[in-house]
């Protein structure tokens, strides 16, 4: 598909309130970012039930029904999950994962709110959803006839929206604090090979398990849990975060000069997490435009360079990652990088020495 206009959870919710009540809508988005939960909340807001059908598990007869003979004539009877008396929201999840035969069965249901002789109650709403081909998900090409029967909109992950929801929903405090510190870790692109990856859904799963384990969870069970839910790099840093949370090392104490970087070999994961958190803090607090830098921000930049030098004395590799890492999509301010190049040149030298 062409580069889409994307909407956050809150924007899409408002969009559905205006559009879905008059026309069928199809929600595009990566796995685990909250499409199903959004539709359920939307139906609840309207005060109508939400009936979900999973397209990847449907056969045509699951929609059309089976024929019955009445008065010498056959009549197709739609399934009880669809044939209702009161208006409802019909959510066709994984619609683009169903076979073309099932897609054809949806034509009249989506366009006319009708299956055979049965019409959905007036006021009913039809919403479809599906993953994208680039998400390594099971998808099929949607026919042009089906595409043209719906308004298409793309959902993006919004850390702000998710944190509001998470606080209201009792998400574990460790998860909340970590995402507040490393918001870019809320979601990662699905990998091309089979391994867990971070999404709002996987963080929710981690939160549920942490609540069940209790505060004393540690060691191998905690490691298995983190690596079983998250992108491996995120799992490693989350474990480092918990280590510093339970220990004496906290980023603010390092920034304030009360303590130094942890230097023991067994604290390598903790050091890497704190370094990444430090980088995120610098990116967030220092403006990209040097002309608007305040006195306090200039002082912070000097402190940042000093901390980078101290970090390099413990691990040049990790210090170089702080300077050069682009995995979050955000660079350190260019003016700060120029100062680092001038004052700490070895941090930007190529690692092969060339």
Beta strands, then each sheet from edge to edge (+ up, - down):
strand 1: 6-7
strand 2: 25-28
strand 3: 49-54
strand 4: 66-70
strand 5: 73-77
strand 6: 88-93
strand 7: 114-115
strand 8: 118-119
strand 9: 125-130
strand 10: 151-155
sheet 1: 1+ 10+ 2+ 9+ 6+ 3+
sheet 2: 4+ 5-
sheet 3: 7+ 8-
end
